[in-house]
Amino acid sequence: MKQRIAQIALLVDDYDLAIDFYVKKLGFLLKEDTILSEEKRWVLISPPGSTEFCLLLAKASNEEQKSRIGNQTGGRVFLFLYTDDFKSTYQNLIDNNITIVRKPVEEKWGMVAVFADLYGNLWDLIESK
């Protein structure tokens, strides 16, 4: 048996604003943007170099979902972005005025910094040694 996690849903309030942030500011790739109905789209994004895993940008459709935008994990780091070029990736965050929550720290296992996306979700930026 073979299994894998292919996507994880990330709640957003607006598809186009989310695409703009993740694609234009973080440099992610827009893998798919399919209109399913007047209110719903199937929007998949992934960081460059990622071959299987995608984020599904899911527009919140009710008040309970809207209340979770930016806080799907109760304030903990939600997503982990690995890079093979920490310095350039971190500089891109700075250049695009992305909120840095914790400045880079060198650990035994590599470099890590924490940033917030446009909704306040916390991300670890990691380069392993």
Secondary structure as UniProt FT lines:
FT   STRAND          7..12
FT   HELIX           15..19
FT   HELIX           20..25
FT   STRAND          29..35
FT   STRAND          41..46
FT   TURN            48..49
FT   STRAND          54..59
FT   HELIX           63..68
FT   TURN            69..70
FT   TURN            72..75
FT   STRAND          77..82
FT   HELIX           86..95
FT   TURN            96..97
FT   STRAND          100..107
FT   TURN            108..109
FT   STRAND          110..116
FT   TURN            118..119
FT   STRAND          122..128
//
